Amino acid sequence: MGILDEVGKIAGAVAAVEAAEKLDANASLLTKGIAAIARFEGAGALESAAHDQQEAKDASDQV
């Protein structure tokens, strides 16, 4: 499942760059890079939060 997670993050980063280009046709390389990094890191944070929430739910179900 690790490879699929990374592919999802990369796809999100690509989508963020495309969105930045649509918002500003003259977007700089720095702007595109920041959008890609923010989306890539955001996907990881969301995945981590969802995993933590699932673990908490599983732990409460066992009690």
N, CA, C and O atoms as CSV, one atom per row, in Angstrom:
chain,resi,resn,atom,element,x,y,z
A,1,MET,N,N,0.828,-1.195,0.000
A,1,MET,CA,C,0.000,0.000,0.000
A,1,MET,C,C,0.870,1.255,0.000
A,1,MET,O,O,0.379,2.324,-0.361
A,2,GLY,N,N,2.113,1.169,0.382
A,2,GLY,CA,C,2.988,2.321,0.450
A,2,GLY,C,C,3.213,2.974,-0.902
A,2,GLY,O,O,3.238,4.200,-1.008
A,3,ILE,N,N,3.376,2.156,-1.941
A,3,ILE,CA,C,3.611,2.730,-3.266
A,3,ILE,C,C,2.380,3.464,-3.762
A,3,ILE,O,O,2.499,4.516,-4.390
A,4,LEU,N,N,1.199,2.925,-3.490
A,4,LEU,CA,C,-0.028,3.594,-3.921
A,4,LEU,C,C,-0.221,4.920,-3.191
A,4,LEU,O,O,-0.743,5.876,-3.765
A,5,ASP,N,N,0.194,4.979,-1.941
A,5,ASP,CA,C,0.113,6.236,-1.194
A,5,ASP,C,C,0.998,7.293,-1.830
A,5,ASP,O,O,0.597,8.447,-1.979
A,6,GLU,N,N,2.211,6.887,-2.206
A,6,GLU,CA,C,3.146,7.834,-2.831
A,6,GLU,C,C,2.620,8.296,-4.187
A,6,GLU,O,O,2.742,9.471,-4.532
A,7,VAL,N,N,2.041,7.386,-4.951
A,7,VAL,CA,C,1.472,7.745,-6.254
A,7,VAL,C,C,0.342,8.756,-6.062
A,7,VAL,O,O,0.216,9.702,-6.840
A,8,GLY,N,N,-0.468,8.561,-5.043
A,8,GLY,CA,C,-1.545,9.509,-4.755
A,8,GLY,C,C,-1.016,10.879,-4.391
A,8,GLY,O,O,-1.573,11.893,-4.812
A,9,LYS,N,N,0.056,10.919,-3.612
A,9,LYS,CA,C,0.651,12.196,-3.248
A,9,LYS,C,C,1.216,12.907,-4.468
A,9,LYS,O,O,1.054,14.118,-4.620
A,10,ILE,N,N,1.881,12.150,-5.338
A,10,ILE,CA,C,2.467,12.739,-6.542
A,10,ILE,C,C,1.374,13.252,-7.464
A,10,ILE,O,O,1.503,14.330,-8.044
A,11,ALA,N,N,0.294,12.482,-7.603
A,11,ALA,CA,C,-0.823,12.931,-8.440
A,11,ALA,C,C,-1.427,14.216,-7.878
A,11,ALA,O,O,-1.799,15.111,-8.638
A,12,GLY,N,N,-1.523,14.310,-6.571
A,12,GLY,CA,C,-2.025,15.529,-5.945
A,12,GLY,C,C,-1.118,16.716,-6.204
A,12,GLY,O,O,-1.587,17.829,-6.440
A,13,ALA,N,N,0.198,16.470,-6.158
A,13,ALA,CA,C,1.157,17.541,-6.423
A,13,ALA,C,C,1.043,18.026,-7.866
A,13,ALA,O,O,1.099,19.228,-8.129
A,14,VAL,N,N,0.884,17.098,-8.787
A,14,VAL,CA,C,0.724,17.466,-10.203
A,14,VAL,C,C,-0.560,18.266,-10.392
A,14,VAL,O,O,-0.576,19.253,-11.128
A,15,ALA,N,N,-1.624,17.850,-9.738
A,15,ALA,CA,C,-2.894,18.574,-9.832
A,15,ALA,C,C,-2.754,19.989,-9.270
A,15,ALA,O,O,-3.337,20.933,-9.804
A,16,ALA,N,N,-1.986,20.134,-8.200
A,16,ALA,CA,C,-1.781,21.457,-7.602
A,16,ALA,C,C,-1.022,22.373,-8.552
A,16,ALA,O,O,-1.338,23.559,-8.654
A,17,VAL,N,N,-0.030,21.836,-9.244
A,17,VAL,CA,C,0.724,22.638,-10.217
A,17,VAL,C,C,-0.194,23.051,-11.360
A,17,VAL,O,O,-0.154,24.199,-11.802
A,18,GLU,N,N,-1.012,22.135,-11.835
A,18,GLU,CA,C,-1.962,22.461,-12.912
A,18,GLU,C,C,-2.928,23.551,-12.463
A,18,GLU,O,O,-3.236,24.466,-13.226
A,19,ALA,N,N,-3.401,23.453,-11.234
A,19,ALA,CA,C,-4.316,24.472,-10.716
A,19,ALA,C,C,-3.624,25.825,-10.618
A,19,ALA,O,O,-4.220,26.853,-10.940
A,20,ALA,N,N,-2.376,25.830,-10.178
A,20,ALA,CA,C,-1.629,27.089,-10.096
A,20,ALA,C,C,-1.467,27.708,-11.477
A,20,ALA,O,O,-1.562,28.926,-11.629
A,21,GLU,N,N,-1.225,26.880,-12.479
A,21,GLU,CA,C,-1.089,27.388,-13.850
A,21,GLU,C,C,-2.416,27.936,-14.376
A,21,GLU,O,O,-2.428,28.920,-15.115
A,22,LYS,N,N,-3.526,27.311,-14.002
A,22,LYS,CA,C,-4.830,27.807,-14.450
A,22,LYS,C,C,-5.186,29.130,-13.776
A,22,LYS,O,O,-5.802,30.000,-14.393
A,23,LEU,N,N,-4.797,29.279,-12.506
A,23,LEU,CA,C,-5.066,30.525,-11.802
A,23,LEU,C,C,-4.197,31.660,-12.310
A,23,LEU,O,O,-4.650,32.799,-12.417
A,24,ASP,N,N,-2.943,31.345,-12.623
A,24,ASP,CA,C,-2.004,32.357,-13.088
A,24,ASP,C,C,-1.180,31.744,-14.206
A,24,ASP,O,O,-0.270,30.952,-13.961
A,25,ALA,N,N,-1.509,32.121,-15.443
A,25,ALA,CA,C,-0.823,31.544,-16.600
A,25,ALA,C,C,0.673,31.844,-16.572
A,25,ALA,O,O,1.462,31.105,-17.161
A,26,ASN,N,N,1.064,32.909,-15.902
A,26,ASN,CA,C,2.475,33.287,-15.818
A,26,ASN,C,C,3.079,32.920,-14.459
A,26,ASN,O,O,4.007,33.578,-13.990
A,27,ALA,N,N,2.556,31.885,-13.843
A,27,ALA,CA,C,3.047,31.472,-12.523
A,27,ALA,C,C,4.530,31.104,-12.613
A,27,ALA,O,O,4.962,30.412,-13.535
A,28,SER,N,N,5.284,31.578,-11.644
A,28,SER,CA,C,6.718,31.313,-11.645
A,28,SER,C,C,6.996,29.872,-11.227
A,28,SER,O,O,6.126,29.175,-10.705
A,29,LEU,N,N,8.206,29.459,-11.468
A,29,LEU,CA,C,8.615,28.115,-11.066
A,29,LEU,C,C,8.526,27.973,-9.555
A,29,LEU,O,O,8.178,26.906,-9.050
A,30,LEU,N,N,8.837,29.043,-8.831
A,30,LEU,CA,C,8.754,29.013,-7.368
A,30,LEU,C,C,7.307,28.798,-6.916
A,30,LEU,O,O,7.049,28.003,-6.012
A,31,THR,N,N,6.372,29.502,-7.542
A,31,THR,CA,C,4.955,29.351,-7.197
A,31,THR,C,C,4.487,27.920,-7.452
A,31,THR,O,O,3.787,27.332,-6.627
A,32,LYS,N,N,4.873,27.371,-8.589
A,32,LYS,CA,C,4.495,25.998,-8.918
A,32,LYS,C,C,5.118,25.006,-7.940
A,32,LYS,O,O,4.475,24.042,-7.525
A,33,GLY,N,N,6.367,25.253,-7.580
A,33,GLY,CA,C,7.045,24.372,-6.632
A,33,GLY,C,C,6.393,24.398,-5.267
A,33,GLY,O,O,6.215,23.358,-4.634
A,34,ILE,N,N,6.034,25.597,-4.810
A,34,ILE,CA,C,5.371,25.724,-3.507
A,34,ILE,C,C,4.023,25.020,-3.528
A,34,ILE,O,O,3.661,24.343,-2.566
A,35,ALA,N,N,3.275,25.175,-4.619
A,35,ALA,CA,C,1.972,24.499,-4.727
A,35,ALA,C,C,2.147,22.990,-4.683
A,35,ALA,O,O,1.382,22.295,-4.013
A,36,ALA,N,N,3.142,22.480,-5.387
A,36,ALA,CA,C,3.372,21.033,-5.425
A,36,ALA,C,C,3.771,20.511,-4.047
A,36,ALA,O,O,3.259,19.488,-3.595
A,37,ILE,N,N,4.677,21.207,-3.389
A,37,ILE,CA,C,5.137,20.761,-2.066
A,37,ILE,C,C,3.998,20.824,-1.057
A,37,ILE,O,O,3.814,19.904,-0.260
A,38,ALA,N,N,3.242,21.905,-1.094
A,38,ALA,CA,C,2.131,22.047,-0.146
A,38,ALA,C,C,1.123,20.925,-0.333
A,38,ALA,O,O,0.641,20.364,0.651
A,39,ARG,N,N,0.800,20.590,-1.549
A,39,ARG,CA,C,-0.177,19.533,-1.810
A,39,ARG,C,C,0.371,18.172,-1.420
A,39,ARG,O,O,-0.339,17.347,-0.846
A,40,PHE,N,N,1.655,17.941,-1.740
A,40,PHE,CA,C,2.281,16.660,-1.409
A,40,PHE,C,C,2.307,16.464,0.107
A,40,PHE,O,O,1.949,15.393,0.597
A,41,GLU,N,N,2.721,17.474,0.842
A,41,GLU,CA,C,2.775,17.396,2.298
A,41,GLU,C,C,1.369,17.336,2.894
A,41,GLU,O,O,1.138,16.636,3.880
A,42,GLY,N,N,0.436,18.068,2.297
A,42,GLY,CA,C,-0.947,18.053,2.782
A,42,GLY,C,C,-1.577,16.676,2.654
A,42,GLY,O,O,-2.319,16.242,3.536
A,43,ALA,N,N,-1.284,15.998,1.565
A,43,ALA,CA,C,-1.814,14.647,1.373
A,43,ALA,C,C,-1.259,13.711,2.436
A,43,ALA,O,O,-1.980,12.861,2.959
A,44,GLY,N,N,0.008,13.866,2.753
A,44,GLY,CA,C,0.606,13.036,3.797
A,44,GLY,C,C,-0.004,13.305,5.159
A,44,GLY,O,O,-0.237,12.381,5.938
A,45,ALA,N,N,-0.263,14.577,5.445
A,45,ALA,CA,C,-0.853,14.947,6.735
A,45,ALA,C,C,-2.275,14.407,6.852
A,45,ALA,O,O,-2.669,13.911,7.908
A,46,LEU,N,N,-3.043,14.504,5.767
A,46,LEU,CA,C,-4.409,13.984,5.787
A,46,LEU,C,C,-4.414,12.466,5.977
A,46,LEU,O,O,-5.225,11.924,6.729
A,47,GLU,N,N,-3.510,11.802,5.293
A,47,GLU,CA,C,-3.421,10.350,5.419
A,47,GLU,C,C,-3.049,9.960,6.850
A,47,GLU,O,O,-3.611,9.021,7.413
A,48,SER,N,N,-2.118,10.675,7.417
A,48,SER,CA,C,-1.688,10.402,8.791
A,48,SER,C,C,-2.843,10.627,9.772
A,48,SER,O,O,-3.058,9.822,10.677
A,49,ALA,N,N,-3.580,11.719,9.589
A,49,ALA,CA,C,-4.701,12.015,10.475
A,49,ALA,C,C,-5.792,10.945,10.354
A,49,ALA,O,O,-6.373,10.524,11.354
A,50,ALA,N,N,-6.058,10.517,9.131
A,50,ALA,CA,C,-7.071,9.482,8.921
A,50,ALA,C,C,-6.631,8.167,9.566
A,50,ALA,O,O,-7.443,7.456,10.157
A,51,HIS,N,N,-5.352,7.853,9.449
A,51,HIS,CA,C,-4.828,6.625,10.046
A,51,HIS,C,C,-4.931,6.688,11.568
A,51,HIS,O,O,-5.337,5.717,12.207
A,52,ASP,N,N,-4.564,7.829,12.147
A,52,ASP,CA,C,-4.652,7.996,13.603
A,52,ASP,C,C,-6.093,7.880,14.084
A,52,ASP,O,O,-6.366,7.282,15.125
A,53,GLN,N,N,-7.006,8.457,13.317
A,53,GLN,CA,C,-8.419,8.411,13.681
A,53,GLN,C,C,-8.936,6.975,13.623
A,53,GLN,O,O,-9.715,6.555,14.480
A,54,GLN,N,N,-8.504,6.230,12.618
A,54,GLN,CA,C,-8.925,4.834,12.484
A,54,GLN,C,C,-8.384,4.002,13.643
A,54,GLN,O,O,-9.088,3.151,14.186
A,55,GLU,N,N,-7.124,4.253,14.019
A,55,GLU,CA,C,-6.542,3.521,15.147
A,55,GLU,C,C,-7.291,3.824,16.441
A,55,GLU,O,O,-7.527,2.926,17.248
A,56,ALA,N,N,-7.663,5.084,16.639
A,56,ALA,CA,C,-8.409,5.461,17.845
A,56,ALA,C,C,-9.771,4.779,17.864
A,56,ALA,O,O,-10.232,4.328,18.913
A,57,LYS,N,N,-10.409,4.705,16.709
A,57,LYS,CA,C,-11.710,4.043,16.614
A,57,LYS,C,C,-11.570,2.556,16.900
A,57,LYS,O,O,-12.382,1.975,17.620
A,58,ASP,N,N,-10.544,1.951,16.339
A,58,ASP,CA,C,-10.310,0.514,16.572
A,58,ASP,C,C,-10.043,0.249,18.053
A,58,ASP,O,O,-10.520,-0.743,18.604
A,59,ALA,N,N,-9.282,1.135,18.697
A,59,ALA,CA,C,-8.967,0.963,20.112
A,59,ALA,C,C,-10.235,1.107,20.972
A,59,ALA,O,O,-10.407,0.377,21.948
A,60,SER,N,N,-11.106,2.034,20.614
A,60,SER,CA,C,-12.332,2.218,21.387
A,60,SER,C,C,-13.312,1.074,21.159
A,60,SER,O,O,-14.111,0.753,22.039
A,61,ASP,N,N,-13.254,0.463,19.988
A,61,ASP,CA,C,-14.131,-0.686,19.708
A,61,ASP,C,C,-13.703,-1.914,20.511
A,61,ASP,O,O,-14.530,-2.774,20.811
A,62,GLN,N,N,-12.437,-2.000,20.857
A,62,GLN,CA,C,-11.926,-3.153,21.591
A,62,GLN,C,C,-12.211,-3.063,23.080
A,62,GLN,O,O,-12.117,-4.064,23.790
A,63,VAL,N,N,-12.557,-1.878,23.561
A,63,VAL,CA,C,-12.784,-1.696,24.998
A,63,VAL,C,C,-14.101,-2.234,25.406
A,63,VAL,O,O,-14.458,-2.166,26.582
